Amino acid sequence: MAALVGISHRIQCGRYDLIHTHISKAGILGRLAAKWARVPCVHTYHGNVGELETRTPVSRAYLACERWAARSSTALLAVSNDVRDHLLELGIGHREQYRIVPNGIDMSRFSAGHQGIPRSQVAYPTIGCVCSLTPEKGVDVLLRAVPRIAKRFPDLKVCIVGDGPLRAELEDQARDLGVSERVRFTGVTSDVQSWLATFDVFVSCSRREGQGKALMEAMAMGIVAVATRVGGVPELIRDGVHGVLVDSEDSAGLADALNSLLGDADRRRVLGDEGRCIVEKGYSMERMVDEMAGVYEAVAPTLP
């Protein structure tokens, strides 16, 4: 209630023409405050919200609030068709409310020419991921695949960029699997691009994914990606054309895909080039800003 009162006060004092909210709980509060202030409101869904799907009293309460908030929104944005369709299945909003505005990335920061340690100067095959160390990112699946890959590539190195509540558990898993010496956990870093530049293959093992900005950033740098067939990822990657898709939880299938790519430099280059092209054409920051501006102008035509 304190947050709701504070947000409402800020909206009323700021005399805003439009409110744009994100995230489930903050979005519910923000949309309620916007309704009180009679200000148009746009809400973005960045992915599927797991807490709305468990059959508990708390989950049912959140779902009821989310349904109400969606009805109170002037427009609803989703980063992929999959996210929109899943929300509609949950009874959140109406199809005519939704606009699909995929994520965009700053192509000047992530490019094939970025200077890290050039992959050609790294003597060992390197695979890596960039993610929060949380259950939905599936890093445990990647770790289970490592022993199978290491049998074929004894010099394999695995780089996991990011941090989160599962780090200690994942480090223990690496030790239990006997691969801790070849797996590096970098923790939080401000220089993700330089780490990406060392990868031969980027891996996304997510169990749930709205779209995957880290995946897009790696592809923009020309790094071939292996990703799970979840959420909006298949809208970004056509299997065998822009990268390789595998089933979620399938550590053996993941290992086979990575073994195949690590053993074929020409295929890595071709898929990496195609992946970079698809991101450059359809997922730039400029494209996202233009589409967002179009939504703003449609829902709040009196914007200055």
Secondary structure in CASP SS format (residue, H / E / C, confidence):
PFRMAT SS
TARGET T0000
AUTHOR 0000-0000-0000
METHOD secondary structure of the structure
MODEL  1
M C 1.00
A H 1.00
A H 1.00
L H 1.00
V H 1.00
G H 1.00
I H 1.00
S H 1.00
H H 1.00
R H 1.00
I H 1.00
Q H 1.00
C H 1.00
G H 1.00
R C 1.00
Y C 1.00
D C 1.00
L C 1.00
I E 1.00
H E 1.00
T E 1.00
H E 1.00
I C 1.00
S H 1.00
K H 1.00
A H 1.00
G H 1.00
I H 1.00
L H 1.00
G H 1.00
R H 1.00
L H 1.00
A H 1.00
A H 1.00
K H 1.00
W H 1.00
A H 1.00
R C 1.00
V C 1.00
P C 1.00
C E 1.00
V E 1.00
H E 1.00
T E 1.00
Y E 1.00
H C 1.00
G C 1.00
N C 1.00
V C 1.00
G H 1.00
E H 1.00
L H 1.00
E C 1.00
T C 1.00
R C 1.00
T C 1.00
P H 1.00
V H 1.00
S H 1.00
R H 1.00
A H 1.00
Y H 1.00
L H 1.00
A H 1.00
C H 1.00
E H 1.00
R H 1.00
W H 1.00
A H 1.00
A H 1.00
R H 1.00
S C 1.00
S C 1.00
T C 1.00
A E 1.00
L E 1.00
L E 1.00
A E 1.00
V C 1.00
S C 1.00
N H 1.00
D H 1.00
V H 1.00
R H 1.00
D H 1.00
H H 1.00
L H 1.00
L H 1.00
E H 1.00
L C 1.00
G C 1.00
I C 1.00
G C 1.00
H C 1.00
R H 1.00
E H 1.00
Q H 1.00
Y E 1.00
R E 1.00
I E 1.00
V C 1.00
P C 1.00
N C 1.00
G C 1.00
I E 1.00
D C 1.00
M C 1.00
S C 1.00
R C 1.00
F C 1.00
S C 1.00
A C 1.00
G C 1.00
H C 1.00
Q C 1.00
G C 1.00
I C 1.00
P C 1.00
R H 1.00
S H 1.00
Q H 1.00
V C 1.00
A C 1.00
Y C 1.00
P C 1.00
T E 1.00
I E 1.00
G E 1.00
C E 1.00
V E 1.00
C C 1.00
S C 1.00
L C 1.00
T C 1.00
P H 1.00
E H 1.00
K H 1.00
G C 1.00
V H 1.00
D H 1.00
V H 1.00
L H 1.00
L H 1.00
R H 1.00
A H 1.00
V H 1.00
P H 1.00
R H 1.00
I H 1.00
A H 1.00
K H 1.00
R H 1.00
F C 1.00
P C 1.00
D C 1.00
L C 1.00
K E 1.00
V E 1.00
C E 1.00
I E 1.00
V E 1.00
G E 1.00
D C 1.00
G C 1.00
P C 1.00
L C 1.00
R H 1.00
A H 1.00
E H 1.00
L H 1.00
E H 1.00
D H 1.00
Q H 1.00
A H 1.00
R H 1.00
D H 1.00
L C 1.00
G C 1.00
V C 1.00
S C 1.00
E C 1.00
R C 1.00
V E 1.00
R E 1.00
F E 1.00
T E 1.00
G E 1.00
V C 1.00
T C 1.00
S C 1.00
D C 1.00
V H 1.00
Q H 1.00
S H 1.00
W H 1.00
L H 1.00
A C 1.00
T C 1.00
F C 1.00
D C 1.00
V E 1.00
F E 1.00
V E 1.00
S E 1.00
C C 1.00
S C 1.00
R C 1.00
R C 1.00
E C 1.00
G C 1.00
Q C 1.00
G C 1.00
K H 1.00
A H 1.00
L H 1.00
M H 1.00
E H 1.00
A H 1.00
M H 1.00
A H 1.00
M C 1.00
G C 1.00
I C 1.00
V E 1.00
A E 1.00
V E 1.00
A E 1.00
T E 1.00
R C 1.00
V C 1.00
G C 1.00
G C 1.00
V H 1.00
P H 1.00
E H 1.00
L H 1.00
I C 1.00
R C 1.00
D E 1.00
G C 1.00
V C 1.00
H C 1.00
G E 1.00
V E 1.00
L E 1.00
V E 1.00
D C 1.00
S C 1.00
E C 1.00
D C 1.00
S H 1.00
A H 1.00
G H 1.00
L H 1.00
A H 1.00
D H 1.00
A H 1.00
L H 1.00
N H 1.00
S H 1.00
L H 1.00
L H 1.00
G C 1.00
D C 1.00
A H 1.00
D H 1.00
R H 1.00
R H 1.00
R H 1.00
V H 1.00
L H 1.00
G H 1.00
D H 1.00
E H 1.00
G H 1.00
R H 1.00
C H 1.00
I H 1.00
V H 1.00
E H 1.00
K H 1.00
G H 1.00
Y C 1.00
S E 1.00
M H 1.00
E H 1.00
R H 1.00
M H 1.00
V H 1.00
D H 1.00
E H 1.00
M H 1.00
A H 1.00
G H 1.00
V H 1.00
Y H 1.00
E H 1.00
A H 1.00
V H 1.00
A C 1.00
P C 1.00
T C 1.00
L C 1.00
P C 1.00
END
